Amino acid sequence: MLQENRFTEAAYGYMRERVKEYSAQLHSSVTVINNQTGLAARMVCGDMGELCPDLSLVWEGMQEDKFVLKPPISELEESYREGQAIVLVAPVAGKEIGVGYIRRSNLLDDKTKLRLGLSERVGVNIQEIGSSFLVKEYRKTAIIDGEKISYYELMRRLSMAEALPDIVSGKLLIIGTSKNKRMVEINERMNEEPIFKEFGVGLFNTVHTSATTDLIAPFTCVCSPDFGYGFQLTRYCPKRITGEQLDNLDNLAKESPDREIPCVMYVSSSALAAYTNQQLRAVYSNEGRYGEIDSQGNLVNALRVLSYYPK
């Protein structure tokens, strides 16, 4: 993993070409899905040079789904224009509009670094892969070369592929969490795709509180009861997975009819996660009031001051 500015323009360009090839491959897969479902759709993103599609149907659907975050439609459109969103578009009433959406949300970007005083001290940006929605008719599963796959899974793979050059060059760390074994399996299947194996990138399971993640986790672990207890509330959450449980996911999922598991955190690169965590620890390792060093607590307090956490 390259963590310094040693990544050449030629290497970066090579990866962009590989991403284009992979994107074309996924789009040909969508054609197979269309044959299976009878629904015509295609994936687009800002990096393809296409204008932002009409997202009104996606946004309206988000408002009715209690499990989905509800950012304003202007924020969804801005994420698309910045190359952080994938939109599934399809003809509806004679017009091609968005019927699916997934984005990578900024957790630690240049603006937040500036507010935290981290601009010269932490080089990596952090994004979270999440904020997704599909219109009901497009939540179907099809068969591609004997593999069951959904539009959502295709969109998630393309979103990660679009970020791949920045991940490999050490500019970007992608993290996320899930409380369902199905999502873990989606990540595992993606990790086996040749393009991700070639560059050692994926979404790899971990815990929130290890020595290589405990300063990264507060950026994504923001739950409120009864869904969980984010770090803005307490560093101890009964919903989070333990290291022992992480090796026993199959059995844990069998005990739940919906395949629910304790909350698993995942990172796009274990090496880059450890490096970023180390940089953050160096910043927030100043002593507390009673002489103790509480790096995580110092970071959480700094994020509270910025009103980073939801009310």
Secondary structure, DSSP 8 states (H G I E B T S, - for coil): ---SS---HHHHHHHHHHHHHHHHHHHHHHHHHHHHHS---EEEEGGGT------HHHHHHHHH-TTS----HHHHHHHHHTT-EEEEEEEETTEEEEEEEEEEEEEE-HHHHHHHT-TTT---EEEEEEEEEE-GGG--EEEETTEEEEHHHHHHHHHHHHHHHHHHTTSEEEEEEEEEHHHHHHHHHHHTSHHHHHHT-S-EEE-TTSTTTTTTHHHH----TTT---TTT-S--TTB--HHHHTTHHHHHHTSTT-EEEEEEEES-HHHHHHHHHHHHHHS--B-TTS-B-HHHHHHHHHHHTT-S--
